[in-house]
Amino acid sequence: MNLRVISGGQEGVDASALRVAKRLGLETGGTMPLGWLTEAGPRPEYADLYGMVECQEPGYPARTKANAKSGHVTLWLGPTGSTGYRCTRDACKRLGKPFIEITDLSPESAFAAATIVAGRLLFQHDPVIVNAAGSRASKAPGISEQAEAFLIKFLPALASSRLLG
């Protein structure tokens, strides 16, 4: 099964997901806030690097909603309880899209997590569009490295799942 990984491009889980997907040869994309905003400054180069587009509405919630709408499933990686977490969860709920929290980012948990996610995707899409979301780097020190170590095992396990096609 083919996967496409999208995110909002923020420093932390979002950018980590894009880097890992690119490294694995997966298609990438997603919607970034107006002005290509990240906490490290504007990143218009993400358009060419990852196939990102700029949201035409201001603010992070508009970008979050666009990515939740585009994804077949949204994965929240890491700590929960932040404003971004609530915004993402609520957008998925309003849109009727699957929202799955993965708080254990140990590489050892990747296969089990992939099985759970695949079990929620009882429909066939090619590619399956995974919206990766999670904490920004400044709010969760080390989250980028944790997310990368997890995703490098999780994404291939999800792609090879028989439940997806």
Phi and psi in radians as a Rosetta constraint file:
Dihedral C 1 N 2 CA 2 C 2 CIRCULARHARMONIC -1.490 0.35
Dihedral N 2 CA 2 C 2 N 3 CIRCULARHARMONIC 2.469 0.35
Dihedral C 2 N 3 CA 3 C 3 CIRCULARHARMONIC -2.060 0.35
Dihedral N 3 CA 3 C 3 N 4 CIRCULARHARMONIC 2.572 0.35
Dihedral C 3 N 4 CA 4 C 4 CIRCULARHARMONIC -2.182 0.35
Dihedral N 4 CA 4 C 4 N 5 CIRCULARHARMONIC 2.262 0.35
Dihedral C 4 N 5 CA 5 C 5 CIRCULARHARMONIC -1.874 0.35
Dihedral N 5 CA 5 C 5 N 6 CIRCULARHARMONIC 2.184 0.35
Dihedral C 5 N 6 CA 6 C 6 CIRCULARHARMONIC -2.106 0.35
Dihedral N 6 CA 6 C 6 N 7 CIRCULARHARMONIC 2.779 0.35
Dihedral C 6 N 7 CA 7 C 7 CIRCULARHARMONIC -2.824 0.35
Dihedral N 7 CA 7 C 7 N 8 CIRCULARHARMONIC -3.139 0.35
Dihedral C 7 N 8 CA 8 C 8 CIRCULARHARMONIC -1.578 0.35
Dihedral N 8 CA 8 C 8 N 9 CIRCULARHARMONIC -0.049 0.35
Dihedral C 8 N 9 CA 9 C 9 CIRCULARHARMONIC 1.418 0.35
Dihedral N 9 CA 9 C 9 N 10 CIRCULARHARMONIC 0.029 0.35
Dihedral C 9 N 10 CA 10 C 10 CIRCULARHARMONIC -1.137 0.35
Dihedral N 10 CA 10 C 10 N 11 CIRCULARHARMONIC 2.639 0.35
Dihedral C 10 N 11 CA 11 C 11 CIRCULARHARMONIC -1.085 0.35
Dihedral N 11 CA 11 C 11 N 12 CIRCULARHARMONIC 2.359 0.35
Dihedral C 11 N 12 CA 12 C 12 CIRCULARHARMONIC 2.091 0.35
Dihedral N 12 CA 12 C 12 N 13 CIRCULARHARMONIC -2.340 0.35
Dihedral C 12 N 13 CA 13 C 13 CIRCULARHARMONIC -1.051 0.35
Dihedral N 13 CA 13 C 13 N 14 CIRCULARHARMONIC -0.775 0.35
Dihedral C 13 N 14 CA 14 C 14 CIRCULARHARMONIC -0.978 0.35
Dihedral N 14 CA 14 C 14 N 15 CIRCULARHARMONIC -0.959 0.35
Dihedral C 14 N 15 CA 15 C 15 CIRCULARHARMONIC -1.159 0.35
Dihedral N 15 CA 15 C 15 N 16 CIRCULARHARMONIC -0.628 0.35
Dihedral C 15 N 16 CA 16 C 16 CIRCULARHARMONIC -1.071 0.35
Dihedral N 16 CA 16 C 16 N 17 CIRCULARHARMONIC -0.745 0.35
Dihedral C 16 N 17 CA 17 C 17 CIRCULARHARMONIC -1.082 0.35
Dihedral N 17 CA 17 C 17 N 18 CIRCULARHARMONIC -0.722 0.35
Dihedral C 17 N 18 CA 18 C 18 CIRCULARHARMONIC -1.139 0.35
Dihedral N 18 CA 18 C 18 N 19 CIRCULARHARMONIC -0.751 0.35
Dihedral C 18 N 19 CA 19 C 19 CIRCULARHARMONIC -1.084 0.35
Dihedral N 19 CA 19 C 19 N 20 CIRCULARHARMONIC -0.798 0.35
Dihedral C 19 N 20 CA 20 C 20 CIRCULARHARMONIC -1.146 0.35
Dihedral N 20 CA 20 C 20 N 21 CIRCULARHARMONIC -0.795 0.35
Dihedral C 20 N 21 CA 21 C 21 CIRCULARHARMONIC -1.031 0.35
Dihedral N 21 CA 21 C 21 N 22 CIRCULARHARMONIC -0.763 0.35
Dihedral C 21 N 22 CA 22 C 22 CIRCULARHARMONIC -1.081 0.35
Dihedral N 22 CA 22 C 22 N 23 CIRCULARHARMONIC -0.771 0.35
Dihedral C 22 N 23 CA 23 C 23 CIRCULARHARMONIC -1.051 0.35
Dihedral N 23 CA 23 C 23 N 24 CIRCULARHARMONIC -0.603 0.35
Dihedral C 23 N 24 CA 24 C 24 CIRCULARHARMONIC -1.476 0.35
Dihedral N 24 CA 24 C 24 N 25 CIRCULARHARMONIC -0.024 0.35
Dihedral C 24 N 25 CA 25 C 25 CIRCULARHARMONIC 1.405 0.35
Dihedral N 25 CA 25 C 25 N 26 CIRCULARHARMONIC 0.329 0.35
Dihedral C 25 N 26 CA 26 C 26 CIRCULARHARMONIC -1.542 0.35
Dihedral N 26 CA 26 C 26 N 27 CIRCULARHARMONIC 2.681 0.35
Dihedral C 26 N 27 CA 27 C 27 CIRCULARHARMONIC -1.209 0.35
Dihedral N 27 CA 27 C 27 N 28 CIRCULARHARMONIC 2.489 0.35
Dihedral C 27 N 28 CA 28 C 28 CIRCULARHARMONIC -2.227 0.35
Dihedral N 28 CA 28 C 28 N 29 CIRCULARHARMONIC 2.926 0.35
Dihedral C 28 N 29 CA 29 C 29 CIRCULARHARMONIC 3.003 0.35
Dihedral N 29 CA 29 C 29 N 30 CIRCULARHARMONIC -2.789 0.35
Dihedral C 29 N 30 CA 30 C 30 CIRCULARHARMONIC 2.267 0.35
Dihedral N 30 CA 30 C 30 N 31 CIRCULARHARMONIC 3.058 0.35
Dihedral C 30 N 31 CA 31 C 31 CIRCULARHARMONIC -1.975 0.35
Dihedral N 31 CA 31 C 31 N 32 CIRCULARHARMONIC 2.270 0.35
Dihedral C 31 N 32 CA 32 C 32 CIRCULARHARMONIC -1.816 0.35
Dihedral N 32 CA 32 C 32 N 33 CIRCULARHARMONIC 2.779 0.35
Dihedral C 32 N 33 CA 33 C 33 CIRCULARHARMONIC -1.072 0.35
Dihedral N 33 CA 33 C 33 N 34 CIRCULARHARMONIC 2.743 0.35
Dihedral C 33 N 34 CA 34 C 34 CIRCULARHARMONIC -0.908 0.35
Dihedral N 34 CA 34 C 34 N 35 CIRCULARHARMONIC 2.286 0.35
Dihedral C 34 N 35 CA 35 C 35 CIRCULARHARMONIC 1.547 0.35
Dihedral N 35 CA 35 C 35 N 36 CIRCULARHARMONIC 0.087 0.35
Dihedral C 35 N 36 CA 36 C 36 CIRCULARHARMONIC 1.010 0.35
Dihedral N 36 CA 36 C 36 N 37 CIRCULARHARMONIC 0.605 0.35
Dihedral C 36 N 37 CA 37 C 37 CIRCULARHARMONIC -1.167 0.35
Dihedral N 37 CA 37 C 37 N 38 CIRCULARHARMONIC 2.393 0.35
Dihedral C 37 N 38 CA 38 C 38 CIRCULARHARMONIC -2.441 0.35
Dihedral N 38 CA 38 C 38 N 39 CIRCULARHARMONIC 2.930 0.35
Dihedral C 38 N 39 CA 39 C 39 CIRCULARHARMONIC -1.201 0.35
Dihedral N 39 CA 39 C 39 N 40 CIRCULARHARMONIC -0.233 0.35
Dihedral C 39 N 40 CA 40 C 40 CIRCULARHARMONIC -1.683 0.35
Dihedral N 40 CA 40 C 40 N 41 CIRCULARHARMONIC 0.133 0.35
Dihedral C 40 N 41 CA 41 C 41 CIRCULARHARMONIC 1.901 0.35
Dihedral N 41 CA 41 C 41 N 42 CIRCULARHARMONIC 3.032 0.35
Dihedral C 41 N 42 CA 42 C 42 CIRCULARHARMONIC -1.100 0.35
Dihedral N 42 CA 42 C 42 N 43 CIRCULARHARMONIC 2.488 0.35
Dihedral C 42 N 43 CA 43 C 43 CIRCULARHARMONIC -2.244 0.35
Dihedral N 43 CA 43 C 43 N 44 CIRCULARHARMONIC 1.060 0.35
Dihedral C 43 N 44 CA 44 C 44 CIRCULARHARMONIC -1.087 0.35
Dihedral N 44 CA 44 C 44 N 45 CIRCULARHARMONIC -0.377 0.35
Dihedral C 44 N 45 CA 45 C 45 CIRCULARHARMONIC -1.131 0.35
Dihedral N 45 CA 45 C 45 N 46 CIRCULARHARMONIC -0.278 0.35
Dihedral C 45 N 46 CA 46 C 46 CIRCULARHARMONIC -1.150 0.35
Dihedral N 46 CA 46 C 46 N 47 CIRCULARHARMONIC -0.349 0.35
Dihedral C 46 N 47 CA 47 C 47 CIRCULARHARMONIC -1.058 0.35
Dihedral N 47 CA 47 C 47 N 48 CIRCULARHARMONIC -0.874 0.35
Dihedral C 47 N 48 CA 48 C 48 CIRCULARHARMONIC -1.341 0.35
Dihedral N 48 CA 48 C 48 N 49 CIRCULARHARMONIC -0.692 0.35
Dihedral C 48 N 49 CA 49 C 49 CIRCULARHARMONIC -1.210 0.35
Dihedral N 49 CA 49 C 49 N 50 CIRCULARHARMONIC -0.748 0.35
Dihedral C 49 N 50 CA 50 C 50 CIRCULARHARMONIC -2.156 0.35
Dihedral N 50 CA 50 C 50 N 51 CIRCULARHARMONIC 0.020 0.35
Dihedral C 50 N 51 CA 51 C 51 CIRCULARHARMONIC 1.320 0.35
Dihedral N 51 CA 51 C 51 N 52 CIRCULARHARMONIC 0.430 0.35
Dihedral C 51 N 52 CA 52 C 52 CIRCULARHARMONIC -1.305 0.35
Dihedral N 52 CA 52 C 52 N 53 CIRCULARHARMONIC 2.705 0.35
Dihedral C 52 N 53 CA 53 C 53 CIRCULARHARMONIC -2.127 0.35
Dihedral N 53 CA 53 C 53 N 54 CIRCULARHARMONIC 2.750 0.35
Dihedral C 53 N 54 CA 54 C 54 CIRCULARHARMONIC -1.650 0.35
Dihedral N 54 CA 54 C 54 N 55 CIRCULARHARMONIC 2.246 0.35
Dihedral C 54 N 55 CA 55 C 55 CIRCULARHARMONIC -1.130 0.35
Dihedral N 55 CA 55 C 55 N 56 CIRCULARHARMONIC 2.441 0.35
Dihedral C 55 N 56 CA 56 C 56 CIRCULARHARMONIC -1.585 0.35
Dihedral N 56 CA 56 C 56 N 57 CIRCULARHARMONIC -0.095 0.35
Dihedral C 56 N 57 CA 57 C 57 CIRCULARHARMONIC -1.812 0.35
Dihedral N 57 CA 57 C 57 N 58 CIRCULARHARMONIC 2.492 0.35
Dihedral C 57 N 58 CA 58 C 58 CIRCULARHARMONIC -1.279 0.35
Dihedral N 58 CA 58 C 58 N 59 CIRCULARHARMONIC 2.693 0.35
Dihedral C 58 N 59 CA 59 C 59 CIRCULARHARMONIC 1.691 0.35
Dihedral N 59 CA 59 C 59 N 60 CIRCULARHARMONIC 2.681 0.35
Dihedral C 59 N 60 CA 60 C 60 CIRCULARHARMONIC -1.172 0.35
Dihedral N 60 CA 60 C 60 N 61 CIRCULARHARMONIC -0.643 0.35
Dihedral C 60 N 61 CA 61 C 61 CIRCULARHARMONIC -1.036 0.35
Dihedral N 61 CA 61 C 61 N 62 CIRCULARHARMONIC -0.631 0.35
Dihedral C 61 N 62 CA 62 C 62 CIRCULARHARMONIC -1.131 0.35
Dihedral N 62 CA 62 C 62 N 63 CIRCULARHARMONIC -0.734 0.35
Dihedral C 62 N 63 CA 63 C 63 CIRCULARHARMONIC -1.115 0.35
Dihedral N 63 CA 63 C 63 N 64 CIRCULARHARMONIC -0.750 0.35
Dihedral C 63 N 64 CA 64 C 64 CIRCULARHARMONIC -1.061 0.35
Dihedral N 64 CA 64 C 64 N 65 CIRCULARHARMONIC -0.791 0.35
Dihedral C 64 N 65 CA 65 C 65 CIRCULARHARMONIC -1.094 0.35
Dihedral N 65 CA 65 C 65 N 66 CIRCULARHARMONIC -0.742 0.35
Dihedral C 65 N 66 CA 66 C 66 CIRCULARHARMONIC -1.053 0.35
Dihedral N 66 CA 66 C 66 N 67 CIRCULARHARMONIC -0.754 0.35
Dihedral C 66 N 67 CA 67 C 67 CIRCULARHARMONIC -1.234 0.35
Dihedral N 67 CA 67 C 67 N 68 CIRCULARHARMONIC -0.682 0.35
Dihedral C 67 N 68 CA 68 C 68 CIRCULARHARMONIC -1.080 0.35
Dihedral N 68 CA 68 C 68 N 69 CIRCULARHARMONIC -0.685 0.35
Dihedral C 68 N 69 CA 69 C 69 CIRCULARHARMONIC -1.186 0.35
Dihedral N 69 CA 69 C 69 N 70 CIRCULARHARMONIC -0.680 0.35
Dihedral C 69 N 70 CA 70 C 70 CIRCULARHARMONIC -1.294 0.35
Dihedral N 70 CA 70 C 70 N 71 CIRCULARHARMONIC -0.507 0.35
Dihedral C 70 N 71 CA 71 C 71 CIRCULARHARMONIC -1.419 0.35
Dihedral N 71 CA 71 C 71 N 72 CIRCULARHARMONIC 2.610 0.35
Dihedral C 71 N 72 CA 72 C 72 CIRCULARHARMONIC -1.385 0.35
Dihedral N 72 CA 72 C 72 N 73 CIRCULARHARMONIC -0.443 0.35
Dihedral C 72 N 73 CA 73 C 73 CIRCULARHARMONIC -2.637 0.35
Dihedral N 73 CA 73 C 73 N 74 CIRCULARHARMONIC 2.520 0.35
Dihedral C 73 N 74 CA 74 C 74 CIRCULARHARMONIC -1.944 0.35
Dihedral N 74 CA 74 C 74 N 75 CIRCULARHARMONIC 2.242 0.35
Dihedral C 74 N 75 CA 75 C 75 CIRCULARHARMONIC -1.845 0.35
Dihedral N 75 CA 75 C 75 N 76 CIRCULARHARMONIC 2.189 0.35
Dihedral C 75 N 76 CA 76 C 76 CIRCULARHARMONIC -1.723 0.35
Dihedral N 76 CA 76 C 76 N 77 CIRCULARHARMONIC 2.067 0.35
Dihedral C 76 N 77 CA 77 C 77 CIRCULARHARMONIC -1.870 0.35
Dihedral N 77 CA 77 C 77 N 78 CIRCULARHARMONIC 2.143 0.35
Dihedral C 77 N 78 CA 78 C 78 CIRCULARHARMONIC 1.816 0.35
Dihedral N 78 CA 78 C 78 N 79 CIRCULARHARMONIC -2.776 0.35
Dihedral C 78 N 79 CA 79 C 79 CIRCULARHARMONIC -1.046 0.35
Dihedral N 79 CA 79 C 79 N 80 CIRCULARHARMONIC 2.540 0.35
Dihedral C 79 N 80 CA 80 C 80 CIRCULARHARMONIC -1.890 0.35
Dihedral N 80 CA 80 C 80 N 81 CIRCULARHARMONIC 2.979 0.35
Dihedral C 80 N 81 CA 81 C 81 CIRCULARHARMONIC 1.823 0.35
Dihedral N 81 CA 81 C 81 N 82 CIRCULARHARMONIC -0.150 0.35
Dihedral C 81 N 82 CA 82 C 82 CIRCULARHARMONIC -1.395 0.35
Dihedral N 82 CA 82 C 82 N 83 CIRCULARHARMONIC 2.944 0.35
Dihedral C 82 N 83 CA 83 C 83 CIRCULARHARMONIC -1.044 0.35
Dihedral N 83 CA 83 C 83 N 84 CIRCULARHARMONIC -0.737 0.35
Dihedral C 83 N 84 CA 84 C 84 CIRCULARHARMONIC -1.090 0.35
Dihedral N 84 CA 84 C 84 N 85 CIRCULARHARMONIC -0.690 0.35
Dihedral C 84 N 85 CA 85 C 85 CIRCULARHARMONIC -1.057 0.35
Dihedral N 85 CA 85 C 85 N 86 CIRCULARHARMONIC -0.875 0.35
Dihedral C 85 N 86 CA 86 C 86 CIRCULARHARMONIC -1.102 0.35
Dihedral N 86 CA 86 C 86 N 87 CIRCULARHARMONIC -0.716 0.35
Dihedral C 86 N 87 CA 87 C 87 CIRCULARHARMONIC -1.078 0.35
Dihedral N 87 CA 87 C 87 N 88 CIRCULARHARMONIC -0.781 0.35
Dihedral C 87 N 88 CA 88 C 88 CIRCULARHARMONIC -1.169 0.35
Dihedral N 88 CA 88 C 88 N 89 CIRCULARHARMONIC -0.842 0.35
Dihedral C 88 N 89 CA 89 C 89 CIRCULARHARMONIC -1.026 0.35
Dihedral N 89 CA 89 C 89 N 90 CIRCULARHARMONIC -0.803 0.35
Dihedral C 89 N 90 CA 90 C 90 CIRCULARHARMONIC -1.175 0.35
Dihedral N 90 CA 90 C 90 N 91 CIRCULARHARMONIC -0.651 0.35
Dihedral C 90 N 91 CA 91 C 91 CIRCULARHARMONIC -1.094 0.35
Dihedral N 91 CA 91 C 91 N 92 CIRCULARHARMONIC -0.775 0.35
Dihedral C 91 N 92 CA 92 C 92 CIRCULARHARMONIC -1.091 0.35
Dihedral N 92 CA 92 C 92 N 93 CIRCULARHARMONIC -0.729 0.35
Dihedral C 92 N 93 CA 93 C 93 CIRCULARHARMONIC -1.093 0.35
Dihedral N 93 CA 93 C 93 N 94 CIRCULARHARMONIC -0.815 0.35
Dihedral C 93 N 94 CA 94 C 94 CIRCULARHARMONIC -1.081 0.35
Dihedral N 94 CA 94 C 94 N 95 CIRCULARHARMONIC -0.605 0.35
Dihedral C 94 N 95 CA 95 C 95 CIRCULARHARMONIC -1.525 0.35
Dihedral N 95 CA 95 C 95 N 96 CIRCULARHARMONIC -0.102 0.35
Dihedral C 95 N 96 CA 96 C 96 CIRCULARHARMONIC 1.207 0.35
Dihedral N 96 CA 96 C 96 N 97 CIRCULARHARMONIC 0.549 0.35
Dihedral C 96 N 97 CA 97 C 97 CIRCULARHARMONIC -1.804 0.35
Dihedral N 97 CA 97 C 97 N 98 CIRCULARHARMONIC 2.528 0.35
Dihedral C 97 N 98 CA 98 C 98 CIRCULARHARMONIC -1.086 0.35
Dihedral N 98 CA 98 C 98 N 99 CIRCULARHARMONIC 2.372 0.35
Dihedral C 98 N 99 CA 99 C 99 CIRCULARHARMONIC -2.249 0.35
Dihedral N 99 CA 99 C 99 N 100 CIRCULARHARMONIC 2.068 0.35
Dihedral C 99 N 100 CA 100 C 100 CIRCULARHARMONIC -2.147 0.35
Dihedral N 100 CA 100 C 100 N 101 CIRCULARHARMONIC 2.190 0.35
Dihedral C 100 N 101 CA 101 C 101 CIRCULARHARMONIC -1.580 0.35
Dihedral N 101 CA 101 C 101 N 102 CIRCULARHARMONIC 2.288 0.35
Dihedral C 101 N 102 CA 102 C 102 CIRCULARHARMONIC -2.197 0.35
Dihedral N 102 CA 102 C 102 N 103 CIRCULARHARMONIC 1.784 0.35
Dihedral C 102 N 103 CA 103 C 103 CIRCULARHARMONIC -1.666 0.35
Dihedral N 103 CA 103 C 103 N 104 CIRCULARHARMONIC -0.371 0.35
Dihedral C 103 N 104 CA 104 C 104 CIRCULARHARMONIC -1.605 0.35
Dihedral N 104 CA 104 C 104 N 105 CIRCULARHARMONIC 1.782 0.35
Dihedral C 104 N 105 CA 105 C 105 CIRCULARHARMONIC -1.698 0.35
Dihedral N 105 CA 105 C 105 N 106 CIRCULARHARMONIC 0.338 0.35
Dihedral C 105 N 106 CA 106 C 106 CIRCULARHARMONIC -1.191 0.35
Dihedral N 106 CA 106 C 106 N 107 CIRCULARHARMONIC 2.422 0.35
Dihedral C 106 N 107 CA 107 C 107 CIRCULARHARMONIC -0.959 0.35
Dihedral N 107 CA 107 C 107 N 108 CIRCULARHARMONIC -0.509 0.35
Dihedral C 107 N 108 CA 108 C 108 CIRCULARHARMONIC -1.149 0.35
Dihedral N 108 CA 108 C 108 N 109 CIRCULARHARMONIC -0.413 0.35
Dihedral C 108 N 109 CA 109 C 109 CIRCULARHARMONIC -1.554 0.35
Dihedral N 109 CA 109 C 109 N 110 CIRCULARHARMONIC -0.064 0.35
Dihedral C 109 N 110 CA 110 C 110 CIRCULARHARMONIC -1.079 0.35
Dihedral N 110 CA 110 C 110 N 111 CIRCULARHARMONIC -0.771 0.35
Dihedral C 110 N 111 CA 111 C 111 CIRCULARHARMONIC -1.144 0.35
Dihedral N 111 CA 111 C 111 N 112 CIRCULARHARMONIC -0.777 0.35
Dihedral C 111 N 112 CA 112 C 112 CIRCULARHARMONIC -1.083 0.35
Dihedral N 112 CA 112 C 112 N 113 CIRCULARHARMONIC -0.722 0.35
Dihedral C 112 N 113 CA 113 C 113 CIRCULARHARMONIC -1.116 0.35
Dihedral N 113 CA 113 C 113 N 114 CIRCULARHARMONIC -0.710 0.35
Dihedral C 113 N 114 CA 114 C 114 CIRCULARHARMONIC -1.092 0.35
Dihedral N 114 CA 114 C 114 N 115 CIRCULARHARMONIC -0.679 0.35
Dihedral C 114 N 115 CA 115 C 115 CIRCULARHARMONIC -1.121 0.35
Dihedral N 115 CA 115 C 115 N 116 CIRCULARHARMONIC -0.729 0.35
Dihedral C 115 N 116 CA 116 C 116 CIRCULARHARMONIC -1.119 0.35
Dihedral N 116 CA 116 C 116 N 117 CIRCULARHARMONIC -0.814 0.35
Dihedral C 116 N 117 CA 117 C 117 CIRCULARHARMONIC -1.101 0.35
Dihedral N 117 CA 117 C 117 N 118 CIRCULARHARMONIC -0.797 0.35
Dihedral C 117 N 118 CA 118 C 118 CIRCULARHARMONIC -1.051 0.35
Dihedral N 118 CA 118 C 118 N 119 CIRCULARHARMONIC -0.645 0.35
Dihedral C 118 N 119 CA 119 C 119 CIRCULARHARMONIC -1.117 0.35
Dihedral N 119 CA 119 C 119 N 120 CIRCULARHARMONIC -0.473 0.35
Dihedral C 119 N 120 CA 120 C 120 CIRCULARHARMONIC -1.408 0.35
Dihedral N 120 CA 120 C 120 N 121 CIRCULARHARMONIC -0.318 0.35
Dihedral C 120 N 121 CA 121 C 121 CIRCULARHARMONIC -1.747 0.35
Dihedral N 121 CA 121 C 121 N 122 CIRCULARHARMONIC 1.284 0.35
Dihedral C 121 N 122 CA 122 C 122 CIRCULARHARMONIC -1.511 0.35
Dihedral N 122 CA 122 C 122 N 123 CIRCULARHARMONIC 0.382 0.35
Dihedral C 122 N 123 CA 123 C 123 CIRCULARHARMONIC -2.144 0.35
Dihedral N 123 CA 123 C 123 N 124 CIRCULARHARMONIC 2.874 0.35
Dihedral C 123 N 124 CA 124 C 124 CIRCULARHARMONIC -1.939 0.35
Dihedral N 124 CA 124 C 124 N 125 CIRCULARHARMONIC 2.197 0.35
Dihedral C 124 N 125 CA 125 C 125 CIRCULARHARMONIC -2.369 0.35
Dihedral N 125 CA 125 C 125 N 126 CIRCULARHARMONIC 2.569 0.35
Dihedral C 125 N 126 CA 126 C 126 CIRCULARHARMONIC -2.455 0.35
Dihedral N 126 CA 126 C 126 N 127 CIRCULARHARMONIC 1.798 0.35
Dihedral C 126 N 127 CA 127 C 127 CIRCULARHARMONIC -1.511 0.35
Dihedral N 127 CA 127 C 127 N 128 CIRCULARHARMONIC 2.812 0.35
Dihedral C 127 N 128 CA 128 C 128 CIRCULARHARMONIC -1.386 0.35
Dihedral N 128 CA 128 C 128 N 129 CIRCULARHARMONIC 2.220 0.35
Dihedral C 128 N 129 CA 129 C 129 CIRCULARHARMONIC -1.712 0.35
Dihedral N 129 CA 129 C 129 N 130 CIRCULARHARMONIC 2.014 0.35
Dihedral C 129 N 130 CA 130 C 130 CIRCULARHARMONIC -1.807 0.35
Dihedral N 130 CA 130 C 130 N 131 CIRCULARHARMONIC 2.053 0.35
Dihedral C 130 N 131 CA 131 C 131 CIRCULARHARMONIC -1.575 0.35
Dihedral N 131 CA 131 C 131 N 132 CIRCULARHARMONIC 1.944 0.35
Dihedral C 131 N 132 CA 132 C 132 CIRCULARHARMONIC -1.663 0.35
Dihedral N 132 CA 132 C 132 N 133 CIRCULARHARMONIC 2.189 0.35
Dihedral C 132 N 133 CA 133 C 133 CIRCULARHARMONIC -2.388 0.35
Dihedral N 133 CA 133 C 133 N 134 CIRCULARHARMONIC 2.838 0.35
Dihedral C 133 N 134 CA 134 C 134 CIRCULARHARMONIC 2.926 0.35
Dihedral N 134 CA 134 C 134 N 135 CIRCULARHARMONIC -2.961 0.35
Dihedral C 134 N 135 CA 135 C 135 CIRCULARHARMONIC -1.116 0.35
Dihedral N 135 CA 135 C 135 N 136 CIRCULARHARMONIC 2.561 0.35
Dihedral C 135 N 136 CA 136 C 136 CIRCULARHARMONIC -1.407 0.35
Dihedral N 136 CA 136 C 136 N 137 CIRCULARHARMONIC 2.745 0.35
Dihedral C 136 N 137 CA 137 C 137 CIRCULARHARMONIC -1.023 0.35
Dihedral N 137 CA 137 C 137 N 138 CIRCULARHARMONIC -0.670 0.35
Dihedral C 137 N 138 CA 138 C 138 CIRCULARHARMONIC -1.247 0.35
Dihedral N 138 CA 138 C 138 N 139 CIRCULARHARMONIC -0.399 0.35
Dihedral C 138 N 139 CA 139 C 139 CIRCULARHARMONIC -1.615 0.35
Dihedral N 139 CA 139 C 139 N 140 CIRCULARHARMONIC -0.295 0.35
Dihedral C 139 N 140 CA 140 C 140 CIRCULARHARMONIC -2.494 0.35
Dihedral N 140 CA 140 C 140 N 141 CIRCULARHARMONIC 1.449 0.35
Dihedral C 140 N 141 CA 141 C 141 CIRCULARHARMONIC -0.932 0.35
Dihedral N 141 CA 141 C 141 N 142 CIRCULARHARMONIC 2.328 0.35
Dihedral C 141 N 142 CA 142 C 142 CIRCULARHARMONIC 1.524 0.35
Dihedral N 142 CA 142 C 142 N 143 CIRCULARHARMONIC -0.078 0.35
Dihedral C 142 N 143 CA 143 C 143 CIRCULARHARMONIC -1.127 0.35
Dihedral N 143 CA 143 C 143 N 144 CIRCULARHARMONIC -0.587 0.35
Dihedral C 143 N 144 CA 144 C 144 CIRCULARHARMONIC -1.069 0.35
Dihedral N 144 CA 144 C 144 N 145 CIRCULARHARMONIC -0.834 0.35
Dihedral C 144 N 145 CA 145 C 145 CIRCULARHARMONIC -1.162 0.35
Dihedral N 145 CA 145 C 145 N 146 CIRCULARHARMONIC -0.713 0.35
Dihedral C 145 N 146 CA 146 C 146 CIRCULARHARMONIC -1.095 0.35
Dihedral N 146 CA 146 C 146 N 147 CIRCULARHARMONIC -0.787 0.35
Dihedral C 146 N 147 CA 147 C 147 CIRCULARHARMONIC -1.107 0.35
Dihedral N 147 CA 147 C 147 N 148 CIRCULARHARMONIC -0.744 0.35
Dihedral C 147 N 148 CA 148 C 148 CIRCULARHARMONIC -1.104 0.35
Dihedral N 148 CA 148 C 148 N 149 CIRCULARHARMONIC -0.780 0.35
Dihedral C 148 N 149 CA 149 C 149 CIRCULARHARMONIC -1.090 0.35
Dihedral N 149 CA 149 C 149 N 150 CIRCULARHARMONIC -0.648 0.35
Dihedral C 149 N 150 CA 150 C 150 CIRCULARHARMONIC -1.245 0.35
Dihedral N 150 CA 150 C 150 N 151 CIRCULARHARMONIC -0.878 0.35
Dihedral C 150 N 151 CA 151 C 151 CIRCULARHARMONIC -1.166 0.35
Dihedral N 151 CA 151 C 151 N 152 CIRCULARHARMONIC -0.517 0.35
Dihedral C 151 N 152 CA 152 C 152 CIRCULARHARMONIC -1.127 0.35
Dihedral N 152 CA 152 C 152 N 153 CIRCULARHARMONIC -0.400 0.35
Dihedral C 152 N 153 CA 153 C 153 CIRCULARHARMONIC -1.737 0.35
Dihedral N 153 CA 153 C 153 N 154 CIRCULARHARMONIC -0.652 0.35
Dihedral C 153 N 154 CA 154 C 154 CIRCULARHARMONIC -1.154 0.35
Dihedral N 154 CA 154 C 154 N 155 CIRCULARHARMONIC -0.855 0.35
Dihedral C 154 N 155 CA 155 C 155 CIRCULARHARMONIC -1.084 0.35
Dihedral N 155 CA 155 C 155 N 156 CIRCULARHARMONIC -0.796 0.35
Dihedral C 155 N 156 CA 156 C 156 CIRCULARHARMONIC -1.103 0.35
Dihedral N 156 CA 156 C 156 N 157 CIRCULARHARMONIC -0.641 0.35
Dihedral C 156 N 157 CA 157 C 157 CIRCULARHARMONIC -1.129 0.35
Dihedral N 157 CA 157 C 157 N 158 CIRCULARHARMONIC -0.711 0.35
Dihedral C 157 N 158 CA 158 C 158 CIRCULARHARMONIC -1.161 0.35
Dihedral N 158 CA 158 C 158 N 159 CIRCULARHARMONIC -0.769 0.35
Dihedral C 158 N 159 CA 159 C 159 CIRCULARHARMONIC -1.079 0.35
Dihedral N 159 CA 159 C 159 N 160 CIRCULARHARMONIC -0.569 0.35
Dihedral C 159 N 160 CA 160 C 160 CIRCULARHARMONIC -1.575 0.35
Dihedral N 160 CA 160 C 160 N 161 CIRCULARHARMONIC 0.001 0.35
Dihedral C 160 N 161 CA 161 C 161 CIRCULARHARMONIC -1.135 0.35
Dihedral N 161 CA 161 C 161 N 162 CIRCULARHARMONIC 2.308 0.35
Dihedral C 161 N 162 CA 162 C 162 CIRCULARHARMONIC -1.233 0.35
Dihedral N 162 CA 162 C 162 N 163 CIRCULARHARMONIC -0.351 0.35
Dihedral C 162 N 163 CA 163 C 163 CIRCULARHARMONIC -1.232 0.35
Dihedral N 163 CA 163 C 163 N 164 CIRCULARHARMONIC -0.302 0.35
Dihedral C 163 N 164 CA 164 C 164 CIRCULARHARMONIC -1.639 0.35
Dihedral N 164 CA 164 C 164 N 165 CIRCULARHARMONIC 0.012 0.35
